Amino acid sequence: MLKQSPIQPGNYQKGFYLPSTYPSIMMLGLGLGFHLSALLARSSVDNIYIIESDAECFYLSLFTIDWSAILEPFDKKKGTVLDFRIGVVCDFEGEWQMLWNKLITLCPYFPVATLFYNHKNTNRNKQLIKRVEESRYAYLASWGHYDDELCQLIQAVHNERMSKGASMFKKGESPLTPFTQPYAGRPIVVVGSGPSLDDRIETLKNMVGRSVVISCGSALSVLHAHNIVPDIHCELEADYTLTVATYDAINDSNYLKKITLVAPLHVNPHVITYFSGVLFFLREGGAVEAFFNERMDTLDYCEPSCTNLGVAFALRLGGASLYLFGMDFGYKEGYGHHSKKSAYYDASADPALAQADARVTNHLFAVEGVEGKPVLTRSDYFLAKWRLERCLEHVVSMRGSVLDVFNLSDGAAIQGAQYLSLEQIPTHLERNWDKVSKAPILPIRACLKRSLEEATHIGLLEHCDGEHAVMLRAEACGLKLAKLGRDVRRLLLKPIEDVESLSKRCNQINHYLRQEAQQVTPEAYFLVLGSFRHFLYIGMSHAMMLGTDAEVTRRFLSEWQQRLVRWLEVLPIQYKARISEHSLGGEAEVSALFKQSIHEASSVDDGWLYE
């Protein structure tokens, strides 16, 4: 679709032409409503969201403006929406969360075409808008797509069928609460593979044995190179290339068999075979959670990177303090993006590992570094940092106390984590680790195994309704995808010829997805949500960039509409083929299926999804 657009990097003018209709307005404050009445008297708006914490102001507006005239043009079924949050009083973080939760349902209006109105021009509203600006990259980087969701679902179904007896988080436990008492009072070290890890490896070695060490993703190859055996390894990736290449490069089965793996149920099945045992959980959101959430618990804030998973799991362990190594989330000019000992720089590693990483290094931007100076980052690193900060905020609010989190990395600043420079680390450890150093060394790996076996909310992964129950449910999802496709295609029967008609159609599609598909067919909804966002975002952003050339805009939107309809038609057919390939194939065929990468063109049938 991008290739067919008249807008290409060479002719992009970095700007949007505003249509005659405002696609979306966030109104931060209503007051007596005179500005709302004046706006709608001279302009039409497809989507308005009003936040007014003072209920009395809203009550007074009932006497100052004609609400019946204001509400008359709004009809969700016709693609126009006016929504309120009135009288909800909360602190800044609560108000931010309320605003953000609304914004992320408004693709493509956010981040493309949402106007923010700051009533009374308050500093608090300015801070809210500034955070929205800072969080746009995180939102864009979090969408995912259908092929990735389907890959995760198939692998989760396989792991559920074939990994009977593996440990899992049971349903019903509160998220982010301690479950292993032996770790109470123990520091927890979480290790990523950022470039600063190389300069701090000796410090890390001195902390082994007195703390719980959690490695994350490709950091394991760095620890192996320095003869450090972590107690826990966290892996998040479902893709074969991005996981197995790391463990193949280590090439030390005895080393890996000493380590317990913590991973989502959708992890690539080949990864499980490298480790001594696995503890499964569900990631929040997505088709996999919709399939298995009746029995298994989620681990919140565990995405998008393995370091997010490591921190989320460390908080579950309930340690006294957290120490973050190699979580740079960016890098200084002239430095690499990973530790020199990581698999990304290993000449013997699969070249596809570096190729996959290179896909997201083209667009760099600056963020504040730990020393106050800017460092370079990219969308996936920024999203990981942003989610980590939200995780720490959430835990502080849940526990009602300050978290002792220390950032021993030398990259982007992390809100909620105190930065320790190389010069500050020895003094800090001498002052804060005195009691820890005098305590007997904890046999952590043995203790972990015993704790997982004895904890009441850690169960064994067992088949719930017979061996084929989950497969039957997975196959039934194809029917739900077909219904979803038919419903959305009905919304696309009329031609879309300009930005105004596109805006209303996007509103209708969003309303259907949230109010019906998510409630009735959550598995199908989460499978396609990311791809829908990409489709709507491309349509709206490119149409608004085409400007006043009505004929060029019409041709582009006609092509966009046809491709969206075609995708919806093919979707259940392709889904059925992929599910059948897994359920009917022999062991060798299924094993080969899980060695495909979503980054390979051959893994996307005929390229129909990304044309």
N, C-alpha and C positions, 0 to 999 in steps of 0.2 A: 504494500500500500504506500509506504514511504517513497519507493522508487517511482511510483506513478504520479506523485504529487508535483505540481508545477513549482512548489517551493523546495529548493535545494540549497545546500550550504553556500554555493557560489552566488545565489541571487537573494538570499535572506537579508532583509533590511533591518532586522532586530526591532520590530515593532508590530503592533496590532492596530487595525482599523476598527474603531468602535462601531457596532451596528446601531440602528435607530432604536433598538430595544436593549435595555440593560439586561444582560444575561443573569446576573446575580448581585445582590447587595447584602452585606452584613452590617446591620445597624446596631452599633454598640451604644445604646441609650435611646430612649423614646421621648422622655419628657412629656410635654403636652401634645406632641405629635404634629405640630404645625409643619415641620420640615417634611414629614412623610406625606402629608396631604398635598403640599406644594409640589413635591417630586412627582407624584402620580398624576397630578393635574396636567403636567406637560410631557411626561415620558411614561412608557410602559416598561415594566420589569417582570421578568419570568420567575425569579426566585428571590424572596426577601426573608431574612431571618432576623428577628428583633430580640435583643437581650436587654431587659430593663429590670434591674434588681429592686427598684422602688415600686411596689404594688400600688401605692397611693397615687403616684404619677400616672400610671396606666389608668387608674380609676377616673382621675380628673380628665384624661384625654377623651373619655366617653362623652364629655360635655363640650369639648373644644373642637373636635373634628368629626366628620361624618363617617363613622366606621362602616356603615352599610355600603356607602359608595366605594370605600377603599377595598372592601372584601369582594365586591361583586365580580371583578374580572378574574379572580383567582379560582382555579379548579384543577386539582391534581390530575384528573383524568385527561384534561386538555393540555397539560404541560406547564401550568403556572401554579406556583406554591407560595403561600405566606405562612410562616411559622413563628411561634413565640416561645420565649422563656421569660416569664414574668414573675417577679417576687422571689426569685431564687438568690439568696444571699450566701456568699461563700468567700473564702480567701482567694488570693491571686491564683494559686495553683488549681483550686477548684473551678474558678471561672475559666482559666485557660483550658482545662480538660473538657469542660462543657462546650466551649467554642471549637476546640480541635475535633471532638467527637462528631460535631455537626459538619465541619468542613470536609472531613474525609469521606462523607457520604455524598458529596456534591461534585464528583468528577463528571464532566470536565470543567465545570465552572471554577472549581478550585483544583489546580493552581492557575488556570488560564485567565478567567474573566470574572473575578469577584472584586467588587468595589467595597471598601471598608469606610463606613461613616462613623466618625468619632464625635459623639454628642458631647458638647461642652469642651471638647478638645482636652480631655483629662490625661494626665501622665500615665495613669493605670491603663487606659485604653491604648495609649502609644506603646507601652511595654507589651501589651497583648499582641498588637499588630507587628511589632518588631520580632517577637518570637515566632509568629506565623511565617514571616519572611525567612527567618533562619531555619525553619523546619520544612520548607518546601522541598529541598533536596531529599530529605529523609522520606517524605511521603512518596515522591516519584520513584525512589529506589526500592520501595517496599511492595510494589504491585504484584510481582510474579507474573505467571502466565499459565495457560491451560496445560501445555505440554509438561511443564515442571510439576504442576499439581497432579496430573495423571500418573506421572512417573512415581511420585511419592505414594500415591494411593496403591498402585500395583505392588510396590515394594513393601508397604505396610501389610497388605493382605498376605503376601508371601511370608513375611516374618511372623505374622500371627499364626499362620498354618504350620510353619516349619520349626519355630523356635519354642515349642512347648517346654515349659519348665524354666524359662528365663524370668528374671525378676522384673517387676513393673510397679509403677506408682498406682496404688489402688484409688478408685473413685471415692470422693467424700472428704479428703483431707484439705485443710485450709492451705492455700498456696503460700510459699515463701515462709514456712515455719520450720523450726528444727525438728529432726526426727532421730538423730543419732547422738544420744547423750555423751558417749565417750569423747566427743569433740568439743564439749562445752569448755570454754576457756582456752582453747587452742587457736593459734593464728592459722589462717588459711591463705595459701599462696596460689594465685591464679596466673598462669603463664601463657601469654600469646607469643607470636613470633615476629614482632616488630623489630626494626633494626637496632633499637637501643638495648635489646636483650644481650647482644654481644658484649657490651661494656659492663654489664651487671651480672654476668654469669657466675663470678666468684662469690658475690653476695648471695645469690640464690643457693649455691652449694652449701654455704654456711647455715642456711635455714632448713635444709633437708634433715628430717629426723625429728625436728622439734615442731614441725608444723605439718599440716595436710597440704600436699602439693598436687595441684590440678593442672594438667596440660591441656591445651586447646588446639585442635586441628594440626597444622603443620609445625607447631612448636615441639611436637614430639620428636621430630627428626633432630632438632637442635639439642634437646635434652639427651637424646641417645648419643650424639656426638661428644657430649661432655660427661658421659657415664652417670647421668642422673635418671633414676627410675621414679616416675611420678606415681602417686597412689591411685589416682583416677585420671582417665583420659576422656575428654569430651569431644565427640564428633557430631556434627550437625548436617553435613552435606549428604544429599541423596545421590548426587552425581558420581558415577564410577571414576571418571578421570581425576576429579578433584580430591578423591579420598584414597583410593587404592594406590595411586602413584606415590603418595607419601609413605605408605607402609612398605611398599615394594622397595623403595629407595633405602629404607632402614635395613632391610634384609637381615633381620635378627629375630627369629621366631622365639627364642628363649627369652629375650628381653621383653617382647610384646606379651608373652603369656604370663608375665608377672603383674600385669596391669588390668584393672577392672574398667570396662568401657561404660560410659553413660551416653545414651543416644536416644533420639526420637524413634518411634516405632517405624518410621518411614526410611531409616538409614539404609544405605545400600547393603543388601544381604551379604555381599562378599566381605564387607568390613568386619562383621561379627566374628568371622572365622579366625581373625588374627589374635583375638584377646582371650583371656582366661574366663571371662564372664561378662554379662551385659545387664544393665539396668535400663529398662525402657520407660519412656514417658510419652505424652502427647504434646506437640507444640500447640499453642493457642491459635485458634482460627484454622481455616483450611478444611479441605475435604476429609482428611484423615481423622481429625477430631470429630467431625460430624458422624463418621462411621463407628468410632470406637469409644465415644465419650460416656457411654452408659457404664463402662467398667473401669476405664483407666482415667487417671488424673492428668491434668495439664501442668506444665512447668512454665509459668508466665515469664515474659521478658527474656526468653531464651534465644531470640533471634535478633538480627540476621546472621551474626557471625558466631563461630565457636567460642570466642571470648565472652560473648553475651551469655551463652549456655554455661560456661565455666563459672561466671559470677552468679548467675541465677541458682545454680546447684550449690555453690559455696554458701549462699544465703540460706538454702534449705538445710545445710549441715549445721548452721547456727554457730559458727566460729566466733571467737571474741573480736577478731579484727581481720581485715582483708588486705593483702598486699598484691598489687597489680604489676606484673612484669611484662614487658614486651607488648603493651597495649598503647602503641603510639598513635593509632588512628590517623596517621599522616607521616610526613617525613620532610626533612630539610633538603634544600637543593643540593644535588651532588651525592645524596645518600640513596641507598636502595630502599625498597618498600618492605622488605623482610630481613630477618637475620641472615647473615652470610652462610650460616650452617643449615638453613631451611632447605627443603626439597626444591624450592623454586630456583635455587642456584646450584643444584646438584646436576652435574653433567650427565650422570647415569640415570637420572629420573626421566620419566615419560615427557617428551617435549610438549605434549598437549597440556601439561600442567601450566607451564609458562605461557603458552598461547592463550589459554582460557583467562589467565590473569591479565594479560595484555589487552584484552577486549575492553576493560573498564579503566584503563590508565590514560586514555586520550584527553579526558576533560577534567583538568585539575583546577582547584580553587583554593584560596587561602582561608585559614581559620586561626584563631588565637592559640599560640603554643603555651607550653607550661611555664616558660620564662617571660611571657608577655609579648613575644615577637611572633609574627605570622609563620605558620608552617603550611605546606601543601597537603591537600587531602583530595579525596574523590568521593563520589556519591555513596558507594558501598561502605567506605570507612566512616563517612559522616553519619550515615544511618546507624551504624553499629554504636558509635559514640553517643548519639542522641538517645538511642534506646537504653543504653547503659545508664545514662543520667536519669532517665525517667524511672528506671528500675530502682535506683538508689533513692530517689524521691519517694517512690511508692512505699518502699520498705520503712523509711523513716516515718512516714505518716501512719503506717500500720502499727509499728512498734511504739510510736510516741517517744522515741529517744534518738540520740545522735548515733550514727554509724561510724565506727573507726575504719575508714577506708583510706589507704595510702597508695598513691600513684608513683611507682618507681620507674616509670617509663619516661622517655624524652621526646615527646611528640606533641599532640594536641592537648590542650587543657581539658580536664574532665571535671565537670561540676559535681560536687559532692565527694570528691577524692582529694586529699591533701598531697600536693606534690613534694617529693623528697629528691633532692639532687644527689649526685654521686658523693658530694662532700658532706651532705646532711645524713646520709644513710647510716654510717657507723655510729654516730652519736645517738641517733634515734634508737637503733637496735640495742645499744648498750644500756640505754635508759629504760626502754620498754620491754625488753626481752629478758630481763634479769631473772624473774620468777620462772619463765619458761625454760631458760637454760639450766636451772637447778632441778627441774622436775625430771623424773625418769623418762627416757626416750620411749615414746608410745609405739608399739608394734602396729602401725597404722593399717597396713594391708590386711592383716589377720583380723584386726578389730573391725574394719569396715565390712569384711565378709560376714562376720558374726552378727554385726548390727543389722545388716540387710536381711539376714535370715530370721532374726528375732523380732524386728520391728513389725507392729501390728498392721500398719498400712502399706507395707511392702508385700505384695503377693506374687504368686507364680502365674505366668501367662498361660492360660488354658483355653481350650475351645469352648465357647459358651453354648452353642446349639448344634453341635455336630461339626464334622470336618468341613462340610461344604456350605455352612450357613452364611459365612461372610462372603464367599464367592457368589452365592445366589443374590445377596444384597448388592454386591458390586455390579452384577449383571443387570439387576433391576434399575440401577442408577441410569443405565442407558435409556430406559423409557422416560425417566424424569428429565434427562437432557433433551430428549425429543420434544417433550411437552414444553419445556422452557423455550426451545428454539421456535416452536410454532407460535407461542404467545408473543414473543418479541417480534417475529416476522409480521404478525398482524399489525403491530405498531408501525411497521415500516412499509405498509402498502401504498401510502400516498408519497409522491415524489418529494424529496428534500432539495430545494433549489437555492436557498440562501441561509445566512447565519441565523436569522430570526426563526425560520421553520426548524432548523437543526437544533437550536436551543430548546425549543418546546419538545421536540422528539427525545432529546437527551433526558429531559425532566421526566417524561413518561416512562422511558426505559429504566431510569434510576428508581422511580416510584414502584414499578413492577418488581424489580429485583429485590428491593428492601422489604416491601410490604407483603409480597406473595412468595416469590421464589425462596428467599432466605428462611421464611417461616415454614413453608410446606415441603420444599425439597432442598434442605441445606447442603446435602452432598453435591448436588448438581450446581447449586449457587456458588459454592466455594471453588469448584473446579473451573468455572468460567469467569469469575469476578475479575481477576487480574487482566485477562485478555479483553474483557468488555471495557475496562478502564483505558487500556491502550487504544482500542478502536475509537472510543468517544473522544479521547484526548487528541488523537491525530486529526479527527474530523473537525473539531472545534478550533484547534490552534491553527491549522493550515488554512481553514476557511477564513478566519479572522486576519491572517497574514496576506491573503490574496487581494484584500482591499476593495476597491470600487468596480473592478472588472466583473460585472454580473455574469457574463457568459462563461468565463474561465471558472468562476466559483461554482456555477451550476454544473459544468462538466465534471469538476473534481468531486462534488458532493454526490453526483449520480454514480460515479465509479466507486466511491466510498460506500454508498448504500448497497450497491450490487454485491460488493465483496463481503460486507457484513452479512447480508442475506445468504450468500453462498456458504460462508463459514458456518452459519447456524444450520443449514441443510446437511452439510457433511459431518458435523460434529458427532451425532449419535452413531453414524456409520463407522467412523474412525475409532470411536470409543469402544464399540462392540468388537472390532477387529483386534484392538490392543488387549482387551480383557480376554478374548478367546485365545489369543496367542500365548498368554500366560497360563490360563487354566487348562488348556488342552495339550500344550507342549510337553515334551519329555524333559528329563532333568538337564540334559545337555543344552536343549533349546532355551529353557528358562534361564540357565546360567549365562548363556550368551546374551539373552535379552537384557540382563542386569549389567552387562559390560558395555552397553551402549551409553553414549553421552548425549545429554540434551543439547550440547554445543556442537554436535555433529549434524551436518545437513541431512544425512541419511536417516536420522532418528525422527525427522518430521516428515510425514508422508507427503511426497510430491511438493513439499514446500507450501502447501495450501494455507497453512496457518499464518505464515509470515510474509506472504506475497504483498 
